[in-house]
Amino acid sequence: MKLWLFMTVMDLLIPALMIGSGILFMKRPPEKINPWYGYRSRMSMKNKDTWEFAHRYAGKIWFVSGWIILLLTVPVMLMLLGKDPETVGMVGGIVCIVQCISMAAVIIPTERALRKKFDKYGNREDA
């Protein structure tokens, strides 16, 4: 039971982080381009416009996917209630790995959107 509780809490942290970061990035992206905090890539760090666009875009994806992951994680973990520790550890670990991949996958659509919206110098294509 202790392992189940621990794994459940751990597996709920990633979607909670995605939802919280999503809200933060959509509403208040980091003000200054910096190498420590935020969605950082060469393209997103070109200028203030690309920086804000990348954060708002990635924030939306994290917010939505965080809720989806949360809604999928809860029933999986509830099904493990009362199972042996090996099963709880194995399935909980797999859930965590899938969540981490999902969290990192925001890079692909965000970079595509940046390249569609901005030229290689960070100037808006539609401007």
Stockholm file with secondary structure:
# STOCKHOLM 1.0

chainA/1-127         MKLWLFMTVMDLLIPALMIGSGILFMKRPPEKINPWYGYRSRMSMKNKDTWEFAHRYAGKIWFVSGWIILLLTVPVMLMLLGKDPETVGMVGGIVCIVQCISMAAVIIPTERALRKKFDKYGNREDA
#=GR chainA/1-127 SS CHHHHHHHHHHHHHHHHHHHHHHHHHHCCCSSCCSSSSCCCTTTTSSHHHHHHHHHHHHHHHHHHHHHHHHHHHHHHHHTTTCCHHHHHHHHHHHHHHHHHHHHTTHHHHHHHHHHHBCTTSCBSCC
#=GC SS_cons         CHHHHHHHHHHHHHHHHHHHHHHHHHHCCCSSCCSSSSCCCTTTTSSHHHHHHHHHHHHHHHHHHHHHHHHHHHHHHHHTTTCCHHHHHHHHHHHHHHHHHHHHTTHHHHHHHHHHHBCTTSCBSCC
//
